[in-house]
Protein backbone atom coordinates (compact mmCIF):
# COMPACT_ATOMS: atom_id res chain seq x y z
CA UNK A 1 0.00 0.00 0.00
CA UNK A 2 1.46 3.36 -1.05
CA UNK A 3 2.10 5.85 1.77
CA UNK A 4 1.41 9.59 1.68
CA UNK A 5 2.68 11.70 4.57
CA UNK A 6 0.69 14.79 5.56
CA UNK A 7 2.83 17.26 7.51
CA UNK A 8 0.76 19.58 9.66
CA UNK A 9 0.24 20.98 13.12
CA UNK A 10 -0.09 23.89 15.46
CA UNK A 11 -3.68 24.98 14.90
CA UNK A 12 -6.94 23.46 13.74
CA UNK A 13 -6.80 25.56 10.58
CA UNK A 14 -3.74 23.58 9.46
CA UNK A 15 -4.72 20.23 10.96
CA UNK A 16 -8.32 19.69 9.87
CA UNK A 17 -7.67 20.02 6.12
CA UNK A 18 -4.92 17.43 6.51
CA UNK A 19 -7.35 15.16 8.37
CA UNK A 20 -9.98 15.56 5.65
CA UNK A 21 -7.37 14.75 2.99
CA UNK A 22 -6.20 11.71 4.97
CA UNK A 23 -9.69 10.25 5.07
CA UNK A 24 -10.10 10.77 1.33
CA UNK A 25 -6.73 9.11 0.63
CA UNK A 26 -7.69 6.20 2.88
CA UNK A 27 -10.93 5.71 0.94
CA UNK A 28 -8.88 5.48 -2.26
CA UNK A 29 -6.56 2.75 -0.99
CA UNK A 30 -3.58 4.81 0.20
CA UNK A 31 -1.92 4.72 3.61
CA UNK A 32 -2.02 8.28 5.01
CA UNK A 33 0.27 9.20 7.90
CA UNK A 34 0.02 12.51 9.73
CA UNK A 35 3.37 13.93 10.81
CA UNK A 36 3.50 16.76 13.34
CA UNK A 37 4.55 17.84 16.80
CA UNK A 38 4.87 15.10 19.37
CA UNK A 39 2.27 15.78 22.06
CA UNK A 40 0.65 18.54 20.01
CA UNK A 41 -2.97 19.11 19.09
CA UNK A 42 -2.44 17.17 15.86
CA UNK A 43 -1.50 13.99 17.73
CA UNK A 44 -4.70 14.11 19.78
CA UNK A 45 -6.86 14.77 16.72
CA UNK A 46 -5.20 11.97 14.74
CA UNK A 47 -5.98 9.55 17.55
CA UNK A 48 -9.62 10.68 17.69
CA UNK A 49 -9.93 10.33 13.91
CA UNK A 50 -8.32 6.87 13.84
CA UNK A 51 -5.37 8.03 11.75
CA UNK A 52 -1.76 6.92 11.90
CA UNK A 53 0.55 9.58 13.39
CA UNK A 54 4.28 10.11 13.71
CA UNK A 55 5.44 12.78 16.14
CA UNK A 56 8.64 14.84 16.06
CA UNK A 57 10.06 17.77 17.97
CA UNK A 58 8.94 21.13 16.60
CA UNK A 59 10.18 24.62 17.29
CA UNK A 60 7.90 27.61 16.87
CA UNK A 61 9.46 30.24 14.63
CA UNK A 62 9.13 33.66 16.25
CA UNK A 63 9.13 36.42 13.66
CA UNK A 64 10.38 39.24 15.85
CA UNK A 65 12.47 37.60 18.58
CA UNK A 66 13.82 34.16 17.68
CA UNK A 67 14.43 31.84 20.63
CA UNK A 68 17.58 29.66 20.20
CA UNK A 69 15.86 26.83 22.10
CA UNK A 70 13.06 26.77 19.51
CA UNK A 71 15.59 26.65 16.70
CA UNK A 72 17.27 23.68 18.40
CA UNK A 73 13.92 21.89 18.70
CA UNK A 74 13.21 22.54 15.03
CA UNK A 75 16.62 21.12 14.06
CA UNK A 76 16.01 18.01 16.17
CA UNK A 77 12.58 17.60 14.61
CA UNK A 78 14.13 17.85 11.14
CA UNK A 79 16.52 14.98 11.97
CA UNK A 80 13.71 12.85 13.44
CA UNK A 81 11.47 13.42 10.44
CA UNK A 82 14.31 12.64 8.05
CA UNK A 83 14.99 9.27 9.71
CA UNK A 84 11.29 8.37 9.58
CA UNK A 85 10.89 9.40 5.95
CA UNK A 86 14.07 7.61 4.86
CA UNK A 87 12.65 4.39 6.30
CA UNK A 88 9.11 4.92 5.01
CA UNK A 89 9.86 6.29 1.52
CA UNK A 90 6.39 7.75 0.92
CA UNK A 91 5.11 8.66 -2.53
CA UNK A 92 5.15 12.29 -1.44
CA UNK A 93 4.86 14.61 1.54
CA UNK A 94 2.14 17.25 1.59
CA UNK A 95 2.76 20.26 3.83
CA UNK A 96 -0.30 22.00 5.25
CA UNK A 97 1.53 24.83 6.98
CA UNK A 98 2.06 25.66 10.62
CA UNK A 99 5.42 25.47 12.39
CA UNK A 100 4.97 21.74 13.09
CA UNK A 101 4.78 20.94 9.37
CA UNK A 102 8.26 22.23 8.59
CA UNK A 103 10.37 19.25 9.83
CA UNK A 104 8.43 16.84 7.61
CA UNK A 105 8.50 19.03 4.50
CA UNK A 106 12.17 20.06 4.75
CA UNK A 107 13.15 16.51 5.72
CA UNK A 108 11.45 15.17 2.59
CA UNK A 109 13.10 17.78 0.38
CA UNK A 110 16.52 16.90 1.77
CA UNK A 111 15.90 13.25 0.75
CA UNK A 112 14.59 14.04 -2.72
CA UNK A 113 11.04 12.93 -1.84
CA UNK A 114 8.47 14.95 -3.81
CA UNK A 115 6.70 17.62 -1.78
CA UNK A 116 3.49 19.53 -2.34
CA UNK A 117 2.14 22.40 -0.26
CA UNK A 118 -1.43 23.28 0.57
CA UNK A 119 -2.01 26.93 1.47
CA UNK A 120 -5.33 27.47 3.23
CA UNK A 121 -5.14 31.23 3.45
CA UNK A 122 -5.22 34.15 1.04
CA UNK A 123 -1.65 35.00 2.02
CA UNK A 124 1.25 32.54 1.82
CA UNK A 125 2.41 31.61 5.30
CA UNK A 126 5.97 31.81 6.63
CA UNK A 127 6.60 28.05 6.76
CA UNK A 128 5.22 27.63 3.26
CA UNK A 129 7.52 30.36 1.96
CA UNK A 130 10.48 28.53 3.49
CA UNK A 131 9.58 25.33 1.60
CA UNK A 132 8.32 26.91 -1.62
CA UNK A 133 11.47 26.84 -3.76
CA UNK A 134 11.85 23.04 -3.74
CA UNK A 135 8.15 22.14 -3.69
CA UNK A 136 6.61 20.60 -6.81
CA UNK A 137 3.63 22.96 -6.53
CA UNK A 138 1.15 24.70 -4.24
CA UNK A 139 -2.52 23.84 -3.94
CA UNK A 140 -4.54 26.90 -2.91
CA UNK A 141 -7.91 27.65 -1.38
CA UNK A 142 -8.24 31.05 -3.08
CA UNK A 143 -7.78 32.10 -6.71
CA UNK A 144 -5.14 34.64 -5.67
CA UNK A 145 -2.66 34.16 -2.82
CA UNK A 146 -0.46 37.05 -1.76
CA UNK A 147 3.21 36.12 -1.85
CA UNK A 148 2.71 33.24 -4.30
CA UNK A 149 3.66 33.62 -7.98
CA UNK A 150 0.51 32.78 -10.00
CA UNK A 151 2.32 30.13 -12.03
CA UNK A 152 3.20 28.15 -8.87
CA UNK A 153 -0.35 27.82 -7.55
CA UNK A 154 -3.29 25.58 -8.50
CA UNK A 155 -6.74 26.33 -7.10
CA UNK A 156 -8.15 23.17 -5.47
CA UNK A 157 -10.22 24.59 -2.63
CA UNK A 158 -10.17 23.75 1.06
CA UNK A 159 -10.53 20.12 2.21
CA UNK A 160 -13.29 19.94 4.82
CA UNK A 161 -15.30 17.28 6.60
CA UNK A 162 -18.02 16.63 4.04
CA UNK A 163 -20.58 15.75 6.68
CA UNK A 164 -24.12 16.99 7.13
CA UNK A 165 -26.67 16.01 9.74
CA UNK A 166 -30.37 15.59 9.03
CA UNK A 167 -32.03 18.84 10.07
CA UNK A 168 -34.45 17.24 12.53
CA UNK A 169 -31.64 15.26 14.16
CA UNK A 170 -29.37 18.33 14.33
CA UNK A 171 -32.12 20.41 15.96
CA UNK A 172 -32.65 17.70 18.59
CA UNK A 173 -28.89 17.50 19.24
CA UNK A 174 -28.69 21.26 19.78
CA UNK A 175 -31.97 21.60 21.69
CA UNK A 176 -33.41 23.98 19.08
CA UNK A 177 -36.82 24.33 17.46
CA UNK A 178 -37.81 23.81 13.85
CA UNK A 179 -39.02 26.98 12.17
CA UNK A 180 -37.21 29.99 13.66
CA UNK A 181 -34.39 31.77 11.89
CA UNK A 182 -31.23 30.14 13.30
CA UNK A 183 -28.00 32.08 13.86
CA UNK A 184 -24.73 30.32 14.72
CA UNK A 185 -22.07 32.31 16.60
CA UNK A 186 -18.64 30.73 16.73
CA UNK A 187 -15.25 32.24 17.49
CA UNK A 188 -13.12 29.13 16.96
CA UNK A 189 -12.45 26.09 19.13
CA UNK A 190 -11.28 28.23 22.05
CA UNK A 191 -13.94 30.92 21.64
CA UNK A 192 -13.48 34.63 21.01
CA UNK A 193 -13.67 37.23 23.77
CA UNK A 194 -14.46 39.97 21.24
CA UNK A 195 -17.41 38.06 19.76
CA UNK A 196 -18.58 36.92 23.19
CA UNK A 197 -18.77 40.54 24.33
CA UNK A 198 -20.23 42.14 21.19
CA UNK A 199 -22.61 39.68 19.60
CA UNK A 200 -25.23 39.15 22.36
CA UNK A 201 -25.98 42.87 22.63
CA UNK A 202 -26.12 43.35 18.86
CA UNK A 203 -28.54 40.46 18.39
CA UNK A 204 -30.68 41.58 21.32
CA UNK A 205 -30.90 44.99 19.65
CA UNK A 206 -32.20 43.37 16.47
CA UNK A 207 -34.38 40.61 17.87
CA UNK A 208 -35.00 41.20 21.58
CA UNK A 209 -38.13 42.38 23.37
CA UNK A 210 -37.20 46.01 22.67
CA UNK A 211 -35.51 45.24 19.36
CA UNK A 212 -36.47 45.95 15.79
CA UNK A 213 -38.28 42.67 15.16
CA UNK A 214 -40.25 41.79 18.27
CA UNK A 215 -42.80 39.69 16.41
CA UNK A 216 -40.20 37.62 14.55
CA UNK A 217 -38.99 34.13 15.39
CA UNK A 218 -35.26 33.66 15.92
CA UNK A 219 -32.93 31.38 17.85
CA UNK A 220 -29.20 31.67 18.45
CA UNK A 221 -26.67 28.95 19.22
CA UNK A 222 -23.45 30.54 20.52
CA UNK A 223 -20.26 28.52 20.96
CA UNK A 224 -18.42 30.63 23.54
CA UNK A 225 -15.45 28.42 24.35
CA UNK A 226 -15.42 26.51 27.63
CA UNK A 227 -13.33 29.15 29.38
CA UNK A 228 -15.83 31.94 28.70
CA UNK A 229 -19.20 30.25 29.07
CA UNK A 230 -20.01 31.85 32.43
CA UNK A 231 -19.44 35.34 31.03
CA UNK A 232 -21.67 34.75 28.00
CA UNK A 233 -24.38 33.04 30.02
CA UNK A 234 -24.58 36.14 32.22
CA UNK A 235 -25.17 38.29 29.15
CA UNK A 236 -27.94 36.17 27.61
CA UNK A 237 -29.73 34.45 30.50
CA UNK A 238 -32.72 36.82 30.12
CA UNK A 239 -33.11 35.89 26.43
CA UNK A 240 -35.02 32.62 26.09
CA UNK A 241 -34.15 32.43 22.38
CA UNK A 242 -30.38 32.72 22.94
CA UNK A 243 -28.57 29.48 23.83
CA UNK A 244 -24.89 29.67 24.86
CA UNK A 245 -22.64 26.65 25.23
CA UNK A 246 -18.94 26.21 25.89
CA UNK A 247 -18.69 23.75 23.01
CA UNK A 248 -21.13 23.10 20.16
CA UNK A 249 -21.33 20.18 17.73
CA UNK A 250 -20.23 22.19 14.71
CA UNK A 251 -21.52 19.79 12.05
CA UNK A 252 -24.98 19.93 13.64
CA UNK A 253 -24.80 23.73 13.98
CA UNK A 254 -23.76 24.27 10.36
CA UNK A 255 -26.51 21.89 9.26
CA UNK A 256 -29.25 24.13 10.70
CA UNK A 257 -27.73 27.63 10.49
CA UNK A 258 -29.33 30.29 8.30
CA UNK A 259 -26.54 32.75 9.13
CA UNK A 260 -23.30 32.62 11.11
CA UNK A 261 -21.13 35.18 12.89
CA UNK A 262 -17.54 33.91 12.97
CA UNK A 263 -13.85 34.65 12.80
CA UNK A 264 -12.24 34.21 9.37
CA UNK A 265 -10.00 31.17 9.54
CA UNK A 266 -10.16 29.35 6.22
CA UNK A 267 -11.45 26.15 7.83
CA UNK A 268 -14.46 28.02 9.17
CA UNK A 269 -15.04 29.77 5.85
CA UNK A 270 -14.83 26.49 3.95
CA UNK A 271 -17.31 24.75 6.26
CA UNK A 272 -19.71 27.65 5.80
CA UNK A 273 -19.32 27.36 2.02
CA UNK A 274 -19.93 23.60 2.11
CA UNK A 275 -23.15 24.13 4.05
CA UNK A 276 -24.17 27.23 2.08
CA UNK A 277 -24.33 29.54 5.11
CA UNK A 278 -23.80 33.31 4.64
CA UNK A 279 -21.34 34.87 7.05
CA UNK A 280 -20.65 37.95 9.08
CA UNK A 281 -16.87 37.65 9.42
CA UNK A 282 -14.84 39.34 12.16
CA UNK A 283 -11.18 38.61 11.31
CA UNK A 284 -8.79 38.02 14.19
CA UNK A 285 -6.58 41.15 14.05
CA UNK A 286 -3.59 39.33 15.56
CA UNK A 287 -3.63 36.46 13.04
CA UNK A 288 -0.24 35.86 11.42
CA UNK A 289 0.40 38.56 8.84
CA UNK A 290 -3.28 39.51 9.18
CA UNK A 291 -4.19 36.56 6.95
CA UNK A 292 -7.74 36.34 8.32
CA UNK A 293 -8.55 39.77 6.94
CA UNK A 294 -7.29 38.71 3.51
CA UNK A 295 -9.41 35.53 3.76
CA UNK A 296 -12.52 37.48 4.71
CA UNK A 297 -12.09 40.07 1.97
CA UNK A 298 -11.88 37.29 -0.62
CA UNK A 299 -15.15 35.79 0.65
CA UNK A 300 -16.80 39.21 0.74
CA UNK A 301 -15.77 39.88 -2.86
CA UNK A 302 -17.47 36.63 -3.87
CA UNK A 303 -20.72 37.82 -2.30
CA UNK A 304 -20.84 35.11 0.38
CA UNK A 305 -20.47 37.33 3.43
CA UNK A 306 -19.76 40.69 5.03
CA UNK A 307 -16.56 41.76 6.80
CA UNK A 308 -16.67 43.62 10.11
CA UNK A 309 -13.25 44.53 11.46
CA UNK A 310 -12.92 44.07 15.19
CA UNK A 311 -12.39 47.79 15.75
CA UNK A 312 -15.82 48.40 14.18
CA UNK A 313 -17.79 45.80 16.14
CA UNK A 314 -19.81 48.13 18.35
CA UNK A 315 -21.09 50.30 15.51
CA UNK A 316 -21.25 47.91 12.56
CA UNK A 317 -22.17 44.40 13.74
CA UNK A 318 -25.97 44.73 13.88
CA UNK A 319 -26.06 46.32 10.42
CA UNK A 320 -23.87 43.55 8.99
CA UNK A 321 -26.12 40.84 10.44
CA UNK A 322 -29.07 42.59 8.82
CA UNK A 323 -27.31 42.67 5.45
CA UNK A 324 -26.74 38.90 5.53
CA UNK A 325 -30.26 37.88 6.52
CA UNK A 326 -32.44 36.17 3.90
CA UNK A 327 -34.49 38.69 1.93
CA UNK A 328 -37.83 37.43 3.26
CA UNK A 329 -36.64 37.98 6.83
CA UNK A 330 -35.49 41.52 6.00
CA UNK A 331 -38.92 42.20 4.51
CA UNK A 332 -40.65 41.02 7.68
CA UNK A 333 -38.32 43.14 9.79
CA UNK A 334 -39.11 46.20 7.69
CA UNK A 335 -42.84 45.53 8.07
CA UNK A 336 -42.43 45.11 11.82
CA UNK A 337 -40.47 48.36 12.07
CA UNK A 338 -43.06 50.22 9.99
CA UNK A 339 -45.85 48.97 12.23
CA UNK A 340 -44.05 50.42 15.22
CA UNK A 341 -43.15 53.80 13.69
CA UNK A 342 -44.73 56.98 15.21
CA UNK A 343 -46.76 57.55 12.04
CA UNK A 344 -48.38 54.12 12.49
CA UNK A 345 -49.00 54.48 16.22
CA UNK A 346 -45.82 52.67 17.33
CA UNK A 347 -43.73 53.65 20.36
CA UNK A 348 -40.47 54.43 18.60
CA UNK A 349 -39.10 57.92 17.95
CA UNK A 350 -37.22 58.63 14.73
CA UNK A 351 -34.78 55.79 14.24
CA UNK A 352 -31.96 57.95 12.94
CA UNK A 353 -31.54 59.25 16.50
CA UNK A 354 -31.33 55.72 17.86
CA UNK A 355 -28.66 54.66 15.38
CA UNK A 356 -31.04 52.09 13.90
CA UNK A 357 -29.28 49.90 11.31
CA UNK A 358 -32.43 49.95 9.21
CA UNK A 359 -31.86 53.61 8.37
CA UNK A 360 -31.14 53.95 4.67
CA UNK A 361 -32.99 50.71 3.89
CA UNK A 362 -36.34 52.27 3.01
CA UNK A 363 -37.95 51.46 6.34
CA UNK A 364 -40.03 54.64 6.48
CA UNK A 365 -42.82 55.08 3.90
C-alpha positions as CSV (number, residue, x, y, z in Angstrom):
1,X,0.0,0.0,0.0
2,X,1.5,3.4,-1.0
3,X,2.1,5.8,1.8
4,X,1.4,9.6,1.7
5,X,2.7,11.7,4.6
6,X,0.7,14.8,5.6
7,X,2.8,17.3,7.5
8,X,0.8,19.6,9.7
9,X,0.2,21.0,13.1
10,X,-0.1,23.9,15.5
11,X,-3.7,25.0,14.9
12,X,-6.9,23.5,13.7
13,X,-6.8,25.6,10.6
14,X,-3.7,23.6,9.5
15,X,-4.7,20.2,11.0
16,X,-8.3,19.7,9.9
17,X,-7.7,20.0,6.1
18,X,-4.9,17.4,6.5
19,X,-7.4,15.2,8.4
20,X,-10.0,15.6,5.6
21,X,-7.4,14.7,3.0
22,X,-6.2,11.7,5.0
23,X,-9.7,10.2,5.1
24,X,-10.1,10.8,1.3
25,X,-6.7,9.1,0.6
26,X,-7.7,6.2,2.9
27,X,-10.9,5.7,0.9
28,X,-8.9,5.5,-2.3
29,X,-6.6,2.7,-1.0
30,X,-3.6,4.8,0.2
31,X,-1.9,4.7,3.6
32,X,-2.0,8.3,5.0
33,X,0.3,9.2,7.9
34,X,0.0,12.5,9.7
35,X,3.4,13.9,10.8
36,X,3.5,16.8,13.3
37,X,4.5,17.8,16.8
38,X,4.9,15.1,19.4
39,X,2.3,15.8,22.1
40,X,0.6,18.5,20.0
41,X,-3.0,19.1,19.1
42,X,-2.4,17.2,15.9
43,X,-1.5,14.0,17.7
44,X,-4.7,14.1,19.8
45,X,-6.9,14.8,16.7
46,X,-5.2,12.0,14.7
47,X,-6.0,9.6,17.6
48,X,-9.6,10.7,17.7
49,X,-9.9,10.3,13.9
50,X,-8.3,6.9,13.8
51,X,-5.4,8.0,11.8
52,X,-1.8,6.9,11.9
53,X,0.5,9.6,13.4
54,X,4.3,10.1,13.7
55,X,5.4,12.8,16.1
56,X,8.6,14.8,16.1
57,X,10.1,17.8,18.0
58,X,8.9,21.1,16.6
59,X,10.2,24.6,17.3
60,X,7.9,27.6,16.9
61,X,9.5,30.2,14.6
62,X,9.1,33.7,16.3
63,X,9.1,36.4,13.7
64,X,10.4,39.2,15.9
65,X,12.5,37.6,18.6
66,X,13.8,34.2,17.7
67,X,14.4,31.8,20.6
68,X,17.6,29.7,20.2
69,X,15.9,26.8,22.1
70,X,13.1,26.8,19.5
71,X,15.6,26.6,16.7
72,X,17.3,23.7,18.4
73,X,13.9,21.9,18.7
74,X,13.2,22.5,15.0
75,X,16.6,21.1,14.1
76,X,16.0,18.0,16.2
77,X,12.6,17.6,14.6
78,X,14.1,17.9,11.1
79,X,16.5,15.0,12.0
80,X,13.7,12.8,13.4
81,X,11.5,13.4,10.4
82,X,14.3,12.6,8.1
83,X,15.0,9.3,9.7
84,X,11.3,8.4,9.6
85,X,10.9,9.4,6.0
86,X,14.1,7.6,4.9
87,X,12.7,4.4,6.3
88,X,9.1,4.9,5.0
89,X,9.9,6.3,1.5
90,X,6.4,7.7,0.9
91,X,5.1,8.7,-2.5
92,X,5.2,12.3,-1.4
93,X,4.9,14.6,1.5
94,X,2.1,17.2,1.6
95,X,2.8,20.3,3.8
96,X,-0.3,22.0,5.2
97,X,1.5,24.8,7.0
98,X,2.1,25.7,10.6
99,X,5.4,25.5,12.4
100,X,5.0,21.7,13.1
101,X,4.8,20.9,9.4
102,X,8.3,22.2,8.6
103,X,10.4,19.2,9.8
104,X,8.4,16.8,7.6
105,X,8.5,19.0,4.5
106,X,12.2,20.1,4.8
107,X,13.1,16.5,5.7
108,X,11.5,15.2,2.6
109,X,13.1,17.8,0.4
110,X,16.5,16.9,1.8
111,X,15.9,13.2,0.7
112,X,14.6,14.0,-2.7
113,X,11.0,12.9,-1.8
114,X,8.5,15.0,-3.8
115,X,6.7,17.6,-1.8
116,X,3.5,19.5,-2.3
117,X,2.1,22.4,-0.3
118,X,-1.4,23.3,0.6
119,X,-2.0,26.9,1.5
120,X,-5.3,27.5,3.2
121,X,-5.1,31.2,3.4
122,X,-5.2,34.1,1.0
123,X,-1.7,35.0,2.0
124,X,1.2,32.5,1.8
125,X,2.4,31.6,5.3
126,X,6.0,31.8,6.6
127,X,6.6,28.1,6.8
128,X,5.2,27.6,3.3
129,X,7.5,30.4,2.0
130,X,10.5,28.5,3.5
131,X,9.6,25.3,1.6
132,X,8.3,26.9,-1.6
133,X,11.5,26.8,-3.8
134,X,11.8,23.0,-3.7
135,X,8.2,22.1,-3.7
136,X,6.6,20.6,-6.8
137,X,3.6,23.0,-6.5
138,X,1.2,24.7,-4.2
139,X,-2.5,23.8,-3.9
140,X,-4.5,26.9,-2.9
141,X,-7.9,27.7,-1.4
142,X,-8.2,31.0,-3.1
143,X,-7.8,32.1,-6.7
144,X,-5.1,34.6,-5.7
145,X,-2.7,34.2,-2.8
146,X,-0.5,37.1,-1.8
147,X,3.2,36.1,-1.9
148,X,2.7,33.2,-4.3
149,X,3.7,33.6,-8.0
150,X,0.5,32.8,-10.0
151,X,2.3,30.1,-12.0
152,X,3.2,28.2,-8.9
153,X,-0.3,27.8,-7.5
154,X,-3.3,25.6,-8.5
155,X,-6.7,26.3,-7.1
156,X,-8.2,23.2,-5.5
157,X,-10.2,24.6,-2.6
158,X,-10.2,23.7,1.1
159,X,-10.5,20.1,2.2
160,X,-13.3,19.9,4.8
161,X,-15.3,17.3,6.6
162,X,-18.0,16.6,4.0
163,X,-20.6,15.7,6.7
164,X,-24.1,17.0,7.1
165,X,-26.7,16.0,9.7
166,X,-30.4,15.6,9.0
167,X,-32.0,18.8,10.1
168,X,-34.4,17.2,12.5
169,X,-31.6,15.3,14.2
170,X,-29.4,18.3,14.3
171,X,-32.1,20.4,16.0
172,X,-32.6,17.7,18.6
173,X,-28.9,17.5,19.2
174,X,-28.7,21.3,19.8
175,X,-32.0,21.6,21.7
176,X,-33.4,24.0,19.1
177,X,-36.8,24.3,17.5
178,X,-37.8,23.8,13.9
179,X,-39.0,27.0,12.2
180,X,-37.2,30.0,13.7
181,X,-34.4,31.8,11.9
182,X,-31.2,30.1,13.3
183,X,-28.0,32.1,13.9
184,X,-24.7,30.3,14.7
185,X,-22.1,32.3,16.6
186,X,-18.6,30.7,16.7
187,X,-15.2,32.2,17.5
188,X,-13.1,29.1,17.0
189,X,-12.5,26.1,19.1
190,X,-11.3,28.2,22.0
191,X,-13.9,30.9,21.6
192,X,-13.5,34.6,21.0
193,X,-13.7,37.2,23.8
194,X,-14.5,40.0,21.2
195,X,-17.4,38.1,19.8
196,X,-18.6,36.9,23.2
197,X,-18.8,40.5,24.3
198,X,-20.2,42.1,21.2
199,X,-22.6,39.7,19.6
200,X,-25.2,39.2,22.4
201,X,-26.0,42.9,22.6
202,X,-26.1,43.4,18.9
203,X,-28.5,40.5,18.4
204,X,-30.7,41.6,21.3
205,X,-30.9,45.0,19.7
206,X,-32.2,43.4,16.5
207,X,-34.4,40.6,17.9
208,X,-35.0,41.2,21.6
209,X,-38.1,42.4,23.4
210,X,-37.2,46.0,22.7
211,X,-35.5,45.2,19.4
212,X,-36.5,46.0,15.8
213,X,-38.3,42.7,15.2
214,X,-40.2,41.8,18.3
215,X,-42.8,39.7,16.4
216,X,-40.2,37.6,14.6
217,X,-39.0,34.1,15.4
218,X,-35.3,33.7,15.9
219,X,-32.9,31.4,17.9
220,X,-29.2,31.7,18.5
221,X,-26.7,29.0,19.2
222,X,-23.4,30.5,20.5
223,X,-20.3,28.5,21.0
224,X,-18.4,30.6,23.5
225,X,-15.4,28.4,24.3
226,X,-15.4,26.5,27.6
227,X,-13.3,29.2,29.4
228,X,-15.8,31.9,28.7
229,X,-19.2,30.2,29.1
230,X,-20.0,31.8,32.4
231,X,-19.4,35.3,31.0
232,X,-21.7,34.8,28.0
233,X,-24.4,33.0,30.0
234,X,-24.6,36.1,32.2
235,X,-25.2,38.3,29.1
236,X,-27.9,36.2,27.6
237,X,-29.7,34.5,30.5
238,X,-32.7,36.8,30.1
239,X,-33.1,35.9,26.4
240,X,-35.0,32.6,26.1
241,X,-34.1,32.4,22.4
242,X,-30.4,32.7,22.9
243,X,-28.6,29.5,23.8
244,X,-24.9,29.7,24.9
245,X,-22.6,26.7,25.2
246,X,-18.9,26.2,25.9
247,X,-18.7,23.7,23.0
248,X,-21.1,23.1,20.2
249,X,-21.3,20.2,17.7
250,X,-20.2,22.2,14.7
251,X,-21.5,19.8,12.0
252,X,-25.0,19.9,13.6
253,X,-24.8,23.7,14.0
254,X,-23.8,24.3,10.4
255,X,-26.5,21.9,9.3
256,X,-29.2,24.1,10.7
257,X,-27.7,27.6,10.5
258,X,-29.3,30.3,8.3
259,X,-26.5,32.8,9.1
260,X,-23.3,32.6,11.1
261,X,-21.1,35.2,12.9
262,X,-17.5,33.9,13.0
263,X,-13.8,34.6,12.8
264,X,-12.2,34.2,9.4
265,X,-10.0,31.2,9.5
266,X,-10.2,29.3,6.2
267,X,-11.5,26.1,7.8
268,X,-14.5,28.0,9.2
269,X,-15.0,29.8,5.9
270,X,-14.8,26.5,3.9
271,X,-17.3,24.8,6.3
272,X,-19.7,27.6,5.8
273,X,-19.3,27.4,2.0
274,X,-19.9,23.6,2.1
275,X,-23.2,24.1,4.1
276,X,-24.2,27.2,2.1
277,X,-24.3,29.5,5.1
278,X,-23.8,33.3,4.6
279,X,-21.3,34.9,7.1
280,X,-20.6,38.0,9.1
281,X,-16.9,37.7,9.4
282,X,-14.8,39.3,12.2
283,X,-11.2,38.6,11.3
284,X,-8.8,38.0,14.2
285,X,-6.6,41.2,14.1
286,X,-3.6,39.3,15.6
287,X,-3.6,36.5,13.0
288,X,-0.2,35.9,11.4
289,X,0.4,38.6,8.8
290,X,-3.3,39.5,9.2
291,X,-4.2,36.6,7.0
292,X,-7.7,36.3,8.3
293,X,-8.6,39.8,6.9
294,X,-7.3,38.7,3.5
295,X,-9.4,35.5,3.8
296,X,-12.5,37.5,4.7
297,X,-12.1,40.1,2.0
298,X,-11.9,37.3,-0.6
299,X,-15.2,35.8,0.7
300,X,-16.8,39.2,0.7
301,X,-15.8,39.9,-2.9
302,X,-17.5,36.6,-3.9
303,X,-20.7,37.8,-2.3
304,X,-20.8,35.1,0.4
305,X,-20.5,37.3,3.4
306,X,-19.8,40.7,5.0
307,X,-16.6,41.8,6.8
308,X,-16.7,43.6,10.1
309,X,-13.2,44.5,11.5
310,X,-12.9,44.1,15.2
311,X,-12.4,47.8,15.7
312,X,-15.8,48.4,14.2
313,X,-17.8,45.8,16.1
314,X,-19.8,48.1,18.3
315,X,-21.1,50.3,15.5
316,X,-21.2,47.9,12.6
317,X,-22.2,44.4,13.7
318,X,-26.0,44.7,13.9
319,X,-26.1,46.3,10.4
320,X,-23.9,43.6,9.0
321,X,-26.1,40.8,10.4
322,X,-29.1,42.6,8.8
323,X,-27.3,42.7,5.4
324,X,-26.7,38.9,5.5
325,X,-30.3,37.9,6.5
326,X,-32.4,36.2,3.9
327,X,-34.5,38.7,1.9
328,X,-37.8,37.4,3.3
329,X,-36.6,38.0,6.8
330,X,-35.5,41.5,6.0
331,X,-38.9,42.2,4.5
332,X,-40.7,41.0,7.7
333,X,-38.3,43.1,9.8
334,X,-39.1,46.2,7.7
335,X,-42.8,45.5,8.1
336,X,-42.4,45.1,11.8
337,X,-40.5,48.4,12.1
338,X,-43.1,50.2,10.0
339,X,-45.9,49.0,12.2
340,X,-44.1,50.4,15.2
341,X,-43.2,53.8,13.7
342,X,-44.7,57.0,15.2
343,X,-46.8,57.5,12.0
344,X,-48.4,54.1,12.5
345,X,-49.0,54.5,16.2
346,X,-45.8,52.7,17.3
347,X,-43.7,53.6,20.4
348,X,-40.5,54.4,18.6
349,X,-39.1,57.9,18.0
350,X,-37.2,58.6,14.7
351,X,-34.8,55.8,14.2
352,X,-32.0,58.0,12.9
353,X,-31.5,59.3,16.5
354,X,-31.3,55.7,17.9
355,X,-28.7,54.7,15.4
356,X,-31.0,52.1,13.9
357,X,-29.3,49.9,11.3
358,X,-32.4,49.9,9.2
359,X,-31.9,53.6,8.4
360,X,-31.1,54.0,4.7
361,X,-33.0,50.7,3.9
362,X,-36.3,52.3,3.0
363,X,-37.9,51.5,6.3
364,X,-40.0,54.6,6.5
365,X,-42.8,55.1,3.9
